[in-house]
Amino acid sequence: MVRRWLPVGMILVLISLLTVSCGVSQEDYDSAVAERDAAQAQVASLQSDLAAVKSDLVATESARAAVESELAATESAITAVESDLATAQSDLVAVQDEINALEILTLALERPTTPVEVIRNIEYGSVKGIPLLLDIYVPDTAIATPMPAVIYIHGGSWKRGDKSDPFRVRSIRALAEHGFFVASINYRLSGVAPFPAAVEDCKCAVRWLRANAEKYNVDPDRIGVWGGSAGGHLVMMVGSADETAELEGNGGWAEFSSRVQAVCSYYGLSDLVRPYTEGGAGASDVIIQFLGGTYQEKPEIYEAASPINYVTSDDPPLLLVHGENDTLVDIIESEVMYEAYQQAGLEATLIRVSGADHVFYQVTARPISPSLQEIERIVLVFFLKHLLRTG
């Protein structure tokens, strides 16, 4: 159907006719129209006011969002400042600790050395009727009261050697001369008992020293271990393998802890499995004797005897000293232990001795570097730093 629209004039005529026919006067009609126009004007005004209110509301919401954004930014800035402040305070404490440590270190290094008394063959434990013996080196004048202590563990491929290690007696005495209580221990050799006997004995020595701390005027919370070659391996075992490793043994003093606060290893093995996993020649006869079999026979023992497998975030500081030309224990053994410590976020130092074979023998035309005297000094400073601190 097609709609046809009437002209406006005709519509007005029709409205007029309707108005007349309905009995509505022109005056009433005009009044109604006026009221209608007024109402429409009022509606238009209200619509304008509403639009203004909506615009104000949008502006207010935008302002509120901006304020909230600024508030969030301010809170974030406050959090960042608080974090920076906490870091700065922590750094300040660390710096103060370092200053205190340096002051103590300076005083300790500058003090004259003291005479040393040696007391030999003290029994620190017993296993199956086998007495475990040690010698102690007691300084006439200690650095501190009670004294920091270091236990020295000799080398010798786990099958020989003695607590009066001729390679280290001078160094042991030097440490005692600077005020440390030093104990040099024997342990069951591999010909007497294979792994874990030697580790158990070393841990027993730590427990004995802690149990007798008052008797010997030793600080039970300031005990370090130090050893070379097989002894270097054993000190790393003592430092990393805690009570959960079940290597404490039954030599005695079970109620005391075998944990230590600093470890120094000279050219020690850290991973006894590596020669097999990296295509090497495999273990030597001394390792086979120490572990009671070949890797193929006892792979779990080789794993259990590797210090690198015990490294955790609570291990003590470690000093590694290794000859770059070591033909008996490759320097990679100290390198991988150092890397394991780094990955665990631990403090470790690796000193590479140029021109040095095992036991720091000179094998090049140039003298080893650092020298034996410098190495001795490095070890002294290491133990002073970690066993003679404040707090």
Protein Blocks (a to p, Z undefined) as FASTA:
>chain_A
ZZddddfklmmmmmmmmmmmnopafklmmmmmmmmmmmmmmmmmmmmmmmmmmmmmmmmm
mmmmmmmmmmmmmmmmmmmmmmmmmmmmmmmmmmmmmmmmmmmmmmmmmpccddddddeh
iafbdeehiacdddddddfbdfbdcddddddddehehpgccfklfklmmmmmmmmmnopa
cdddddddfkloccfklmmmmmmmmmmmmmmmmmnopafklccdddehjlmmmmmmmmmm
cfknopnojnbjklpcfbdfbdcdehiafblklmmmnopnbjafklmmmnopafklmmml
mmmmmmklmgcfkbccddddddfklckbcfklmmmmmmmmmmnopacdddddehiaehhi
afbfbdcdddfklmmmmmmmmmmmmmmcgZZ
